[in-house]
Structures are given as C-alpha cells and as structure tokens.
Amino acid sequence: MTRLRNYFLTGLLVAGPAGITIYITWSMVSWIDSWVKPYLPVAYNPDTYLPFRVPGYGLVVAVFVITLIGFLTANIVGASIFSFSEEMVDRMPLVRNLYKGLKQIFSSVLADKGNAFKQAALVRFPHAGMWTIGFVAGTARGEVAERLEGGDDMLTVYVPTTPNPTGGYLVFIRREDVIILDMTVEDAAKFVISFGLVTAQSADAAESLIRSLSKGSPRQSVTTDASERPPHSVHEPS
C-alpha cells in the first residue's frame, strides 16, 4: 500500500505541472489560430482540405508574417513605406498616442541594450511597516528624476501583484531603501505567482521528493530550524 501511494504521489508531481503546461500552451496556440485563420484565404487554409483542424498553423503563419515584415522593413523600400505609415499615424490625434506608447513599451522590452527587470529586490510597500518583492528597472530618468528629491539616487521599481504579476505598481524609491536580492528575476516571479510558496529551496526539495518517492523511500519532514535557514537572510536596515 505504501508503494502504491508513493507511485501515485510521484505521478501527481510529474503529471500535474506537465498537464497544466500543456493546457496553457494549447490554449495559447488555439487563441492565436482563432485570430489568424479567419483572415487566411480559403485556398491556403489546410482546414479546407482536411477533415480535422490543424493546430498551430495560425501560429506558424503569424511568425512567418512578422518575420517577413521585419525583413521588408530592413531594406530601403520597406523603411520608406514604414516611415510614410508612421507619418500618417502621427497625424491622427488619438491613434498616435496609443501607437507611440505601445512602440516605446515594445522597444524597451525587446531592445538588447535595455536593462529592464534584471534584479529582484525587497522594497517597503505600501507603507514603511511592510515589505514586498519588486523588480528594479533602473534609475529614475527625465523629468521624474528632476522633480524628485534625490534625483539620480532614485530607483524605478515595478511592484507586481499576486498571483497575476502583469498587474502592479510603478514606484520610485531611494536606493538605500532597496534591498537587492540574490535570487534571479525568474525565481522572484515564481515566488510572487505562488503566493510565496515556491522558492529556489522548495524547488530543490521537490526534485529530491520525486527522487525519493521513485525509490520508495519515506519522505523526510521539513524543518524550519534556524540552523537550516538560507544564509542570505534579509534584515531590515536600521
């Protein structure tokens, strides 16, 4: 009976994350297909000739079209057409603000020289008596740095919400009030999404648990003794 329980727990630890990952990936592919396929000519849609839908065809077409647009924009003719299109958009009062804002966001995220979200940190938020995890985007710039007391010593920090890190708050905090963490941005994001349950140590413990269950060995209890805490404990600065 113990061996069957270990087999079930091992299968659950392996199949659970894999199943959720497959479901989310399939949902994303289906969502892109639903946007792209209706605009494809009937002659170039494989669903026209087959008795079943071809999943991912819309995604392949989208990647090809985006790559083709990049190739055409890189040459002189394409660059001229792109510049003319931007000039036309710039004459539209509402559309130009939306377009410029989105373009700046994509440029900041995709630029190789950008240093957005390279560090995870602890910051006081929403007030001095509380701490939360934030992502450092860099130093404050432009008019914000000029208006704030401290200037270039102010850091731009994005504070995500749990469990959806895409929503959050943009705050400006003094450098001395920010504690840079040793964990990577990916580990910090997992920590936020999981309500603080998943850490680098817990991920290693999960791998050890899978190996131990596969071997049929009993699970070890998790202790919270001070001697077993990670060496990089964070203390509130005086």
matplotlib code that plots the C-alpha trace (Angstrom):
import matplotlib.pyplot as plt

x = [0.0, 2.9, 4.5, 1.2, 0.9, 4.5, 3.7, 0.6, 2.4, 5.3, 2.8, 1.0, 4.2, 5.2, 1.8, 0.4, 2.9, 3.1, -0.6, -1.1, 1.8, 0.3, -3.2, -1.9, 0.3, -2.6, -4.9, -2.4, -2.0, -5.7, -6.2, -3.6, -5.2, -8.6, -7.2, -5.1, -7.0, -10.2, -8.0, -6.3, -7.6, -9.5, -7.0, -4.2, -6.0, -5.3, -8.6, -10.3, -8.9, -8.6, -11.5, -9.9, -8.3, -4.5, -3.5, -0.7, -1.0, -2.1, 0.9, 3.3, 1.7, 1.9, 5.6, 6.3, 4.4, 6.1, 9.5, 8.6, 7.6, 10.9, 12.8, 10.9, 11.3, 15.1, 15.6, 15.3, 11.9, 10.3, 11.9, 10.4, 7.0, 7.2, 8.3, 5.4, 2.9, 4.3, 3.8, 0.2, -0.4, 1.2, -1.5, -4.3, -4.8, -5.9, -4.3, -0.8, -0.7, -1.7, 0.8, 3.7, 3.1, 3.0, 6.0, 8.0, 7.0, 8.0, 11.3, 12.1, 11.3, 13.0, 16.0, 19.2, 20.7, 17.8, 18.4, 14.7, 14.0, 17.5, 17.3, 14.8, 14.6, 12.8, 11.1, 8.9, 5.3, 2.6, 4.0, 7.1, 6.0, 5.6, 7.9, 7.3, 9.2, 9.8, 11.7, 14.3, 14.0, 16.9, 17.4, 14.7, 15.2, 13.9, 11.5, 10.8, 14.4, 14.5, 11.3, 12.0, 14.3, 17.3, 17.4, 19.6, 19.7, 16.1, 15.3, 12.4, 10.8, 7.9, 5.9, 3.8, 0.6, -0.2, -0.9, -1.0, 2.3, 1.2, -0.7, 1.1, 2.5, 5.4, 7.1, 10.2, 12.3, 15.6, 18.5, 19.3, 15.7, 16.0, 17.5, 18.8, 18.2, 20.5, 17.6, 17.0, 14.1, 12.6, 12.8, 11.2, 8.4, 7.7, 7.7, 5.1, 2.9, 2.8, 1.8, 5.3, 5.1, 7.7, 11.3, 14.6, 15.0, 11.5, 12.1, 15.2, 13.2, 10.5, 13.2, 14.5, 11.0, 10.4, 13.6, 12.9, 9.3, 10.6, 13.0, 10.2, 12.0, 9.9, 9.5, 11.6, 9.9, 10.7, 12.2, 12.3, 15.1, 17.2, 20.4, 18.8, 17.7, 19.4, 22.5, 21.2, 18.6, 17.3, 17.3, 15.5, 18.1, 18.4]
y = [0.0, 2.4, 1.7, 2.4, 5.7, 6.6, 5.8, 8.0, 10.9, 10.6, 10.5, 13.5, 15.6, 14.8, 14.8, 17.9, 20.5, 18.8, 18.7, 22.4, 23.4, 21.5, 23.0, 26.6, 26.1, 24.5, 27.4, 30.0, 28.2, 27.9, 31.6, 32.7, 30.3, 31.8, 35.3, 34.4, 31.6, 33.7, 36.1, 33.4, 32.7, 29.5, 28.1, 28.5, 27.1, 23.4, 23.0, 23.4, 20.1, 18.0, 16.6, 18.0, 21.2, 21.7, 23.2, 25.7, 26.6, 30.1, 30.4, 29.4, 31.9, 34.7, 34.0, 34.0, 37.2, 39.0, 37.9, 38.9, 42.4, 42.7, 41.7, 44.2, 47.0, 46.4, 47.4, 50.9, 50.5, 48.9, 51.6, 54.3, 52.8, 52.3, 56.0, 57.1, 55.0, 56.4, 59.9, 59.1, 57.7, 60.7, 62.9, 61.0, 62.6, 59.6, 56.8, 58.4, 58.5, 54.8, 53.8, 55.7, 54.4, 50.8, 51.3, 52.6, 49.6, 47.1, 48.9, 48.9, 45.3, 43.9, 46.2, 44.4, 47.3, 47.6, 46.6, 46.2, 43.8, 42.4, 42.4, 41.4, 43.4, 44.0, 47.3, 48.9, 48.9, 50.0, 51.7, 51.7, 48.9, 46.3, 44.7, 43.2, 42.0, 44.3, 44.3, 47.1, 48.7, 51.2, 54.7, 57.3, 59.4, 62.6, 64.9, 62.4, 62.4, 66.2, 66.7, 64.1, 64.9, 62.6, 62.8, 60.1, 58.3, 57.2, 53.8, 52.8, 49.7, 47.7, 46.0, 43.1, 41.8, 38.2, 35.9, 37.9, 39.7, 41.6, 44.0, 46.1, 49.5, 51.6, 53.3, 55.4, 54.6, 55.8, 53.4, 53.0, 51.8, 49.0, 45.6, 43.8, 40.0, 37.2, 35.3, 35.7, 37.6, 34.3, 32.9, 36.1, 35.9, 32.3, 33.4, 36.1, 33.9, 31.1, 33.3, 32.9, 29.1, 28.4, 29.3, 28.0, 25.8, 24.4, 23.6, 21.6, 19.9, 19.0, 17.4, 15.4, 14.3, 13.0, 11.0, 9.7, 8.6, 7.0, 4.9, 4.1, 5.8, 7.6, 11.3, 13.5, 16.1, 19.7, 21.6, 25.3, 25.3, 28.4, 26.4, 25.3, 28.7, 30.0, 32.1, 35.1, 36.2, 39.7, 42.1, 45.4, 48.2, 50.4]
z = [0.0, 0.8, -2.5, -4.4, -2.5, -3.5, -7.1, -7.0, -5.5, -8.0, -10.9, -9.5, -9.1, -12.7, -14.4, -12.7, -13.9, -17.3, -17.7, -16.8, -19.0, -22.0, -21.3, -21.2, -24.3, -26.2, -25.1, -26.4, -29.7, -30.2, -29.3, -32.0, -34.5, -33.9, -34.7, -37.7, -39.6, -40.3, -42.4, -44.4, -48.0, -48.2, -50.7, -48.2, -45.2, -44.7, -42.7, -46.1, -47.4, -44.2, -42.1, -39.0, -37.9, -38.0, -34.6, -34.7, -38.4, -37.5, -35.1, -37.9, -40.3, -37.7, -37.1, -40.8, -41.4, -38.5, -39.8, -43.3, -42.1, -40.3, -43.5, -45.6, -43.1, -43.1, -46.7, -48.2, -49.8, -46.8, -44.5, -46.7, -46.6, -42.8, -42.3, -44.5, -42.5, -39.2, -40.6, -41.4, -37.9, -36.3, -37.8, -36.0, -32.6, -30.5, -32.5, -32.4, -28.6, -28.4, -31.1, -29.6, -26.2, -27.4, -29.6, -26.6, -24.5, -27.1, -27.8, -24.1, -23.6, -26.8, -27.0, -26.3, -24.5, -22.1, -18.5, -17.5, -14.7, -14.3, -10.5, -7.8, -4.6, -1.4, -1.0, 1.6, 0.1, 0.5, 3.7, 5.8, 8.0, 5.2, 2.7, -0.7, -3.8, -6.6, -9.9, -10.4, -13.9, -13.4, -12.1, -12.4, -15.5, -17.2, -15.5, -12.8, -11.6, -11.8, -9.8, -7.1, -4.2, -4.6, -8.4, -9.8, -6.5, -7.0, -8.5, -10.7, -9.2, -10.5, -7.7, -9.1, -7.6, -6.6, -8.3, -11.6, -11.9, -15.1, -12.9, -10.3, -9.4, -10.6, -7.7, -7.2, -4.2, -2.8, -3.5, 0.2, 0.9, -1.7, -0.7, -3.8, -3.6, -4.7, -6.3, -10.0, -11.5, -12.6, -9.1, -7.7, -10.2, -9.2, -5.6, -6.3, -8.5, -6.0, -3.0, -1.6, -1.5, -4.3, -3.6, -5.0, -1.9, -2.2, -5.9, -4.9, -2.2, -4.8, -7.0, -4.0, -3.1, -6.6, -6.5, -3.0, -4.0, -7.1, -5.0, -2.5, 0.4, 3.1, 2.9, 5.2, 7.3, 6.5, 9.4, 10.0, 12.4, 12.4, 11.5, 8.2, 7.0, 3.9, 4.6, 2.7, 5.2, 4.9, 7.8, 7.9, 7.7, 10.7]

ax = plt.figure().add_subplot(projection="3d")
ax.plot(x, y, z, "-o")
ax.set_aspect("equal")
plt.show()
